[in-house]
Amino acid sequence: MDTTIHERTRTVTLLLVDDDDGDAKSVQRAFASARIANPIVRAIDGIDALDILRGRNGKTKLTSPYLLLVDLNMPRMNGIELVEALRQDHHLHSCIVFVLTTSSRDEDKLAAYDLNVAGYIVKERAGQDFQRLIDMMQCYWRVVELP
């Protein structure tokens, strides 16, 4: 039986912001193998994510509730720049953001947490790390109430 992680009766949509097709497919496979049926919308970089969140440039606006899984190393607008833009936007400043990246640099971690990300996950070993991501997300939704 498929399950959906949700707050009350509203399904939480995941906005996956990652330019790497392989990593994006791995995240989607991990959710599917865990039988989590939440919708996943993909953006290829920060600019694409902002267009989706704002409903601009021909993109359908993402409706609440949602949370973001953001890679740091992307073209045009990287993950840190995206989170900075979110925090400065009156309508998007409270977005829940998890960083999902290959960077284990302390500078990147500090920059992300200075922008109040909910978590920082390093993807080192695709299968194991994506399963840890799923486990962490399931725990998060069990205890946290989304607006």
N, C-alpha and C positions, 0 to 999 in steps of 0.2 A: 504494500500500500504506500503510495507516494505521500510525503508529508510536505507541508509548506510552513516555513517559519513566518509567523505573523504576529502582529499586535492586535489582540481581540479578533475582529473579523477582517481586518485590512491586511492584504498581502504586502510584504516588504519587497520592493524591487531592488536589485543590486545593479549599480552602475559600475561596470568594470572599465577602468581607464588604463589601457595598456596597448602599446603599439606592436607588441610581439604576438603574432598570430598563434604560435605554438603555446606560449604561456596562457593566452586567452582560452584556447581550446582545452588546455589542461585544467584550468579552473572550472570551466563548464563541465568537463568530464567528471571532475571530483564531486561537484554538486549532484550531477546525475547519478553517479554510482552510490552516493549517500542517500539517494531517493529524495532529495530536496527539490521541490518543484517551484521554487521562487523564480520569477522572471529575471533574466539577466539581460541587461542592455549594455552594449559595448560602445565605448568611445575610443578613438585611436590616439588621442592626445588631449591636453588640457583645453584647447580651443574647441574641439569637438564636444567635450564634456560640458563646457559652459553653454554651447549652443543647445544641447539637449536639455540642460537644466533650466534654461531661459526660454526654450521654445522658439529659437531664432534660426535664420538661414535654412529654412525648410525642414527643421527637425521638430518632431512632436515633443512637446514639453512633458517631462517626467513628473508624474504626480506623486504626492506623499502617500505613504511613508516610503523612504528609500534610504540607502546608505551607499557609500562609495568605497570601492577597492581601487587604490591609485598606485600605479607604478611611478617611480621617480624619474627615470631616464627615458624621456620621450622627446621627439622633435617638436618644433614650433613653440610649445608651452609645456615645460616639464611639471612633474608632480608638485614640487614645492611652490612653483609659480601659480599652479592651479589652486592649491589650498590658500595661498595668500589672496588670490582673487575672490575666493569663496568667503573668506573672513572679512573682506572689505565690502561685500555686497549685502545690503540691508535684507534682502529676501533669502539669501543663501548662507548667511554667516553661521548658522547653527547646524549646518550639514554634518552628519556623522561620517568621518573619514577614517579608513584604515589604509595604511601604506602597505603595499605588497610589492617588494622590490628585491633585486639582487644585491643592492648596496648594503654592506654591513659597516660602512664608515660612520664613526661617531658623529662627525659633522652633520651628516644627513639625518641621523636619528635625532640629534639636538634640534636641528632646524624644523623637523617634522613635529616634534613634541612642543616646541615653542609656538607652533600654530594650532595646538590643542587637538592633535589627531587622537583617535580613540585607541589606536594600537599600531605597532610597527612590526611587520612580519618579513623576515628575510627568506626568499625562496632560493634555497641552495640545492636541495634534492627534490626534484619535481614531485614525485609520487608522495613521499613522506611529508613534505612541507605543505602540499595542497591538502592532504588529509588532516594535518594539524590545523590548517585554516578552517576547514569544515567543522572540526570539533570545537574550535574556539568560537566560531560564529554561532553554532548551536547553543553553546553555553551562554554566550552573550545575550541571545534573544530570549533565553529562558528567564533571565534575571532582570533585564533592562526593559523598561516601558518606553516606547517611542511616542513622540507627540503626534 
